[in-house]
Amino acid sequence: MVVLILVGLGGLLGSIARYLISVSLSDFSFFSSAFPYGTFVVNIAGCFLMGVFYGLSKTYHWFDSSLVLFLITGFCGGFTTFSSFSYENIDLIQRAEYLAFAVYSIASFVLGLLAVIAGLMITKYFF
């Protein structure tokens, strides 16, 4: 039960942070108004935070499994799933699972886009 509370609270805070950052960057238009600045910044920041948190967990004994659950699984998971995706890919590379890395990366990108297209088509034709 404590695990669920830690992950849930971290996810809640991460989701709120994502929303606030995305909204604050919605009017920024350096390249074009179509560029998803909020999501881009959140994804890169989430990857950076996950790297910091992971590094801390491997360096300091006080960064225990409760903090990992709260910050990495919860906060970063709620903040962005891209950070988890990146972490998992780095893990595959470090374990020399190159085929799994390639399949996971390509399939995630292609199937993610296809799923969005499918969702858009369903809503367009059925709702």
RAJO-V131513 format. One record per backbone hydrogen bond with DSSP energy under -1.0 kcal/mol. NH is the residue of the N-H (numbers start at 1). CO is the residue of the C=O. If there is no record, write none. Layout:
nh,co
NH,CO
NH,CO
//
This chain:
nh,co
5,1
6,2
7,3
8,4
9,5
10,6
11,7
12,8
13,9
14,10
15,11
16,12
17,13
18,14
19,15
20,16
21,17
22,18
23,19
24,20
25,21
26,23
28,25
35,32
37,35
40,36
41,37
42,38
43,39
44,40
45,41
46,42
47,43
48,44
49,45
50,46
51,47
52,48
53,49
54,50
55,51
56,52
57,53
58,54
60,56
63,60
64,62
68,64
69,65
70,66
71,67
72,68
73,68
74,69
75,70
76,71
78,74
79,75
80,76
85,81
86,82
87,83
88,84
89,85
90,86
91,87
92,88
93,89
94,90
95,91
96,93
97,92
98,96
101,97
102,98
103,99
104,100
105,101
106,102
107,103
108,104
109,105
110,106
111,107
112,108
113,109
114,110
115,111
116,112
117,113
118,114
119,115
120,116
121,117
122,118
123,119
124,120
125,121
126,122
127,123
//
